[in-house]
Amino acid sequence: MSEEGGVIEAKKPKSLLGIRHVQCVMLFFALVFAFAMRVNMSMAVVAMTDSTKEDYFDWNIQTQSVILSSFFWGYVVLQIPGGELAARFGGMILVTICVGINSAVSLLIPIGSKYGGWQLVCGCRVIQGLSQGFLFPSIHNLIGKWVPLEEKSRLGTIIYAGAQFGTAIQLMVSGYIAEYWGWPAIFYTNGALGAIWTVAYVFLGADSPQTSRMISNEERLYVQTSLGQIGEQKKLRTPWKKIWTSLPFISLIIVHCGQNWGFWTLMTEIPSYMSQVLGVDIKANGVMSALPYLAMYLFSFPLGFLSDYILKKNWMSITACRKLSNSLGHFGPALALVGLSYVPAGDVTLAVALLTIVVGLNAGHYTGYLLVHIDMAPNFGGTLMGITNCIANGISIIAPLAAGAILNDETDPDEWRKVFYVSSAIYIACNLFFIFFGTSERQEWNEPRDDTEDIPKNNESEKKAEKII
C-alpha cells in the first residue's frame, strides 16, 4: 500500500484466496440451493402425476402448468422493493431470508400437497417465489460491494453459474430420489441443505468489506480502492425518472424478458417433452434434462475468463464485449431451437444434443446483459436488477401458460414445434433491440447531482475503472 499526492493506491493481496472469494462461494451456493428449490417442481410434478404409482395426483397438463407458473406469481412482487431494501439494509440479510424461507416451505410441500391439493401447492410456491424476489437484487448489490473491477466478469460468472449448477444437479438427481425414496424426498433434501447453508451464511456472510469481521486490512483496501469505495458509503436517492426514461435501460428490460421467456419455457416444459414425445422414463428424464444446464454451467467459466481477458487486452470496448457475449447466448439457442423443432419423434440422442447446445450457449448472457446493470450504474445495480427481473419474470408466468395453451396434445411433435418457434423468435427479436440500444457506458444518473457530495472521490480508482471498462 502506498500513498502519493493524497491518493491511496492499493496493491492486489499476495494471497490467491481471500474473504471476497469466501463471499463468492457462499453466494454461489445460495444460487445453487435457491434454484434447486425453484426448479424441483419441474421434475417432481412428473412423479406426482405418474398414474402407475400409488397415491398419484390426477392433474392434467393445464393444472400442471398452473403449478409450474405459480412460483412466479410471488416472484415478481418483491423484485423492485428487493433492490431498494438491499441498497438500504444490505444484501446479506435479504439473501439469508430468501434461502431460509424457501428451505422451510420446501419441507412443508409434501404435507401441503396431501391435505390441500394443487391449490395449497400453488400457495407454497407463491411464498417461495415471494422470498426469492430478494435473490438477484441482493446478489447484484453484494457483487457491487465485494467484487473488484478487475475480477468482475469471472467472479460474477462463477457466482451466477450457481443457478445452472443447482438446476442441473436438481434435475439429475430428482428422478433417482423419486424412484427410490418417493417424490417427497426431493423437497425434504432441498429443505435440509438450504437450512444448513442459512446457518453457515449467518456466521460467514457480510454486506461489504467495511462490515466484514474476517477480512484483512490489505484485502479490504484493495477491494474498496478498485471500486472507488474508500470512506463512508452514504445512501443516494434513486433517480427514478431518469432510470425509466433511459433507452439503454429499457433495452435491458427487453433483453431480460427475451431471456426469461426462452429459458423458463425450456425449464418448465422439457421434462414433459422428454416423457411424452421422446418416451424417456423419469430416471433417464432427469439426467437428460440436466445435461443442457450442466453444459451451461461448464461453458460459463471459459466465457467469464475470456471476457475479462478481452477487456484487459483492450481488444474490444466493454459494450461490444457484452453484446458479443449476449448474442452468443441468444442467437445461438434461437438457431438450435429451430433445429430441435424438426427432430424426429423418438430420436433421443439428437434431441438431447440440440437441447444441450441450446442451453449451453445461453451461458453467454452471464457476461452479456446481466453485468450491464452494474456497468451502467453500480450505485443502483440492485435496483436496476430488481426492475428488470420484476418485469421479465412476469414473462416467466406467461411462458409456461402459453406453452400449456399451445399444447392441446402434449404427445404431438407438431405442437411442440410451435412452442420452440415462438421461443426462437423472441430470443432473436429481444437481443436485436439490445444490440441497437444497449450500452455499458456509465450513466450520468449513477451519481445524482444533489448527492454528489455524498460520493467518495478517488481519481486513481476512476482512472483504473476507465482503463478496464
Protein Blocks (a to p, Z undefined) as FASTA:
>chain_A
ZZeehiacddddfblbdfklmmmmmmmmmmmmmmmmmmmmmmmmmmmmmmkbghiacddf
klmmmmmmmmmmmmmmmmmmmmmmmmmnopklmmmmmmmmmmmmmmmmmmmmmmnojmlm
mmmmmmmmmmmmmmmmmmmmmmmmmmcfklmmmmmmmmmmmmmmmmmmmmmmmmmmmmmn
ojklmmmmmmmmmmmmmmmmmmmgcfbfklpckbcfklmmmmmmmnopgcjdddddddfk
lmmmmmklmmmmmmmmmmmmmmmmmmmmmmmmmmmmnopafklmmmmmmmmmmmmmmmmm
mmmmmmmmmmmnomacfklmmmmmmmmmmmmmmmmmmmmmmgcehilmlmmmmmmmmmmm
mmmmmmmmmmmmmmmmmmlmmmmmmmmmmmmmmmmmmmmmmmmmmmmblkbmklmmmmmm
mmmmmmmmmmmmmmmmgcfbdcfklmgfklmmmpccdfklmmmmmmmZZ
